[in-house]
Amino acid sequence: MPKIKTNSGAKKRFTLTGSGKIKRKHAFKRHILTKKTTKAKRNLTCAGLVDHADLSNVKSLLGLK
């Protein structure tokens, strides 16, 4: 069996935690920040976890399962 290639875009966007969860960054923090409130921008700074519904899709992109 050939090895499964990791998706190049996915490996730049997701990181695996020690417990096996997948961390991600929030969108909407690149530009057009003047109309966003300070609280909204601050909340977008924190990293989040990939939702359970998308977990299998992201894992296949990363070549984990």
C-alpha positions in Angstrom: 0.0 0.0 0.0 1.3 3.5 -0.8 1.5 6.1 1.9 -1.2 8.7 2.0 0.0 12.2 1.3 -0.8 15.0 3.8 -2.7 17.9 2.4 -0.3 20.8 2.2 -3.0 23.4 3.1 -4.2 21.4 6.1 -0.8 20.9 7.6 -0.3 24.6 7.7 -3.7 25.3 9.3 -4.1 22.5 11.9 -2.0 21.2 14.8 -2.5 18.1 16.8 -2.6 18.3 20.6 -1.2 15.8 23.0 -4.6 14.3 23.8 -5.4 13.8 20.1 -7.6 16.8 19.5 -7.0 19.1 16.5 -6.4 22.8 17.1 -7.4 25.5 14.6 -7.3 29.3 14.3 -10.3 31.5 13.9 -11.1 33.2 10.6 -12.0 36.9 10.0 -8.9 38.3 11.7 -6.8 39.3 8.6 -8.3 42.6 7.4 -11.2 44.9 7.6 -10.7 45.1 11.4 -11.8 48.7 11.9 -15.5 47.8 11.9 -15.0 45.0 14.3 -15.2 45.6 18.0 -12.3 45.1 20.3 -14.0 42.3 22.1 -14.7 40.5 18.8 -11.1 40.8 17.7 -9.8 39.6 21.1 -12.1 36.5 21.0 -10.9 35.7 17.5 -7.3 35.6 18.7 -7.8 32.5 20.8 -7.3 29.1 19.2 -10.3 26.8 18.9 -10.8 23.1 18.4 -12.1 21.4 15.3 -15.8 20.5 15.7 -16.8 16.9 16.0 -18.7 17.1 12.7 -15.6 18.1 10.8 -13.1 15.9 12.7 -13.0 12.9 10.4 -12.7 15.1 7.3 -9.7 17.0 8.8 -8.1 13.8 10.0 -8.2 12.4 6.5 -6.6 15.5 5.1 -3.8 15.2 7.7 -3.4 11.5 6.9 -4.2 10.4 10.4 -7.1 8.0 9.6 
